[in-house]
Amino acid sequence: MMQKIVLATGNQGKVKEMADVLATFGFEVIAQTDLGIESPEETGLTFVENALLKARYAAEKSGLPAIADDSGLVVNALNGAPGLYSARYAGEEGNDAQNRQKLLAELAPIPQEKRQAKFVSCIVLLQHPTDPSPIIAEGECQGMIGFEEKGENGFGYDSLFFSPEQGCTFAELETSEKKKISHRARALQELKAKLSI
C-alpha cells in the first residue's frame, strides 16, 4: 500500500526529479500545487531550516505527511552565494536564465581555478506538522562553474555546473544519469537508507 505524501514545492523540475524516486520508497507523491497550497516565505538561514519550514507548512495545510527539499548552488568565490537565494538570485521576478546570467556576470573576473562550487540538497520528511523528530537527509555534488552554458537537459544552474567526475555539465547528462548522481539523488539515497532502518 502506497503512503500518500505531499511534496512541498511548486517547482515542476523538482516534482519530476523526485516523484518517481519516492514512488520506489512506497510513497504516492502529490505536489502541493495540485492541492492549491502556496509556498511559505523562506525565512531560514540554512537549507535545513528552509526545508523544515516548507515541509511543516505543507503538512499543516494538507493534513498529510510532507517532504520538502531545499537546495541551491554554493560558490566559494562568492562567499557561498547564490546559496539560499539560488532560485531568486536575479530578484523575485527573475527566472532561471536571468539567474545564470547574473552568476556569469559576478564570476566574470574569477579565473577557472577559483570557480569551485557545490550543489547542496537538504530533504526533510515530517509525519505531521509538529513532528519533533524529522528525518533529515543531505547530499552534495562538487564541481566548477563554467564560462558559458552547455547542454540542454536539466534546469536551474545545470548548464553552468561542470562536474569533473562526469567530464561535462549537469545539463549535458542524460536525465537518467543525472538522477543517479545529483545532489538531490544523493540526499534521496540517504533518505532511503534512513527510512529502512
N, C-alpha and C positions, 0 to 999 in steps of 0.2 A: 504494500500500500504506500503510495507516494504521499509525502507530507507537504501540505501547501505552505509556501513561504513567500513573503513579499520581498522583492529586490528593490532596495531604496535608491533608485536612480532614474533620471529621466533621459540618460544618455543611451541612445539606441545601440551605439558601438559596444558599450559595456554589457547591455542586455544580451546582445548576440553572442558576445565572447563568453559570458558566464552561464547563461541559462542551460545550454546543453551539457556543460561540465557538471553543473549542480544536479541535473537530472540523473546523472550516473551515481550520485550520492543518495538518491531516493527522494529528491525534492521536486515538487511541481512548482516552478517559478512563475510568479505573477509580478510583472513590472508595476511599480507604484503608479505610473502614469495611467495604466489600464484601470486603476481604481480611482482615478481623479485626484490622486494625492500629489501636491506640490512638494518641492524640496524645501527644507527649512534653511534658514540662514546659517552658513557655516562659520561659526564664531570661535572654533577651536584653534589652538596654536600648534597642533601636531596632526599628522594624518590619523592617528588613533582617536584623538578627541573628536575630529570631524566625522569619522566613520561611526563612532558610538552615537553621536548626536543624530546622524541621519537614520541609523537603524532604530533608535529609540522613537523617533518621530513617526517613522513608517509603521512600527509595531503598534503604537498608540492609535494612529488613525485607522489602521486596517483590522486590528484585533487578531492579527496573525503573527507568527514568529517572523523576524525580519533579518535580512542580511544586507550589509552595506559595505561598499568598497570606497576608500578614499585613496586616491593615488595621484602621483604627479611626477614631474621631472625636476631633479635637483642638480643644478650646475655649480660645480665648485667655484669657478672663476666669478660667478655672480652671487657669491655668498649664499648659495642654496636656492636662489630664485630659478625659475618661477615658483617652485615648491608648492605650497598650499594653494597658490593662485594660478596654477597651471592652466586651468580651464578658462580663466578670465584674465589672463596676463595682459591682453591688449585692451582691457576695460570690460565693464559689464555687457556692453553691446558687441564686443569683439567675437570673432569666430576662430576656428582652428587655423585658417590661412593667415589671419592677422596676428595670431599668437606666434606662429612660426616666423613671420616677417619681423616681428619685434625682437624675437630671440636672435635671429641672424644679425639684426642691426646692433644689438647690445654686444654680441660676441665678435663683431667685425674686426676690432683691433687685436683680438686674442689669437696667438699662434696655435697651431694644431696640437702641440704637446701640452697645452694648458686648457684644452677644451673637454676635460673629463666630465662625465655626467652619470647619473644613475636614475633609472625609473624605479619608483617605490610604490608598492601597493600594500595597503593595510585593509584586511577584511574582518568584519565583526559580525558575529551571529548572536542574536538575542532571542530567547524563547518568548519573552513578553517585555513590555516597556520598562518594567522595574527589575529586570533580571540582574541580580547582583554579581553574577558570575559569567560574564560574556565570554564567548570563545573568540580569541583574537589570533589572527594568523597574518604573517607578513612575508613579503617576497621582494627581492631586489634584482635588478639587472644592471651591470656595469657597462659603460660604453663611452663614446665620444660624440660630440656634436659636429656634424659636417659643415661645409661651407655653402652647400646648396642642397635642395631637396632631391631625393632619389627614391623612386618606387611609387607604385600606385595603390598598394594594399594598405590596410590599417587606417588609423585616424589619429587625431591629436598631433603629437610630435614625431610619429613613427618615421616619417620620410627624412627627418634630420638626425635620428638617433642611429649611429653606426655601432654595430656590435662586433668587436674584434673576434669574438668566439665564432660568429656566423660568417664574418667577412663581408657583411652587407648591412644596409639599414633595415630596420624592422618593417618598413613599407615594401622592401624588396623580397621579404619572406612570403612563402605560401601561408595562407591563413592557418592551415592545419599544423604547419611548422611553428608558427608564432604561438599557437595555443599550447604548445608543449614547453616553450622556453621563456615566455614573457614573465615579467614581474608578477602579473595577475595570476598566471598559470602556477607560478611557484607558491604564491600565497594560497591558492586553491588547493594545491597538493598538501601544504601544511595543514590547512583546514580539514582536509580529508583524513589525514593522519590523526588529528586531534579528535575528530568525530568517531573514529573507530577504536579509540582507547576504551 
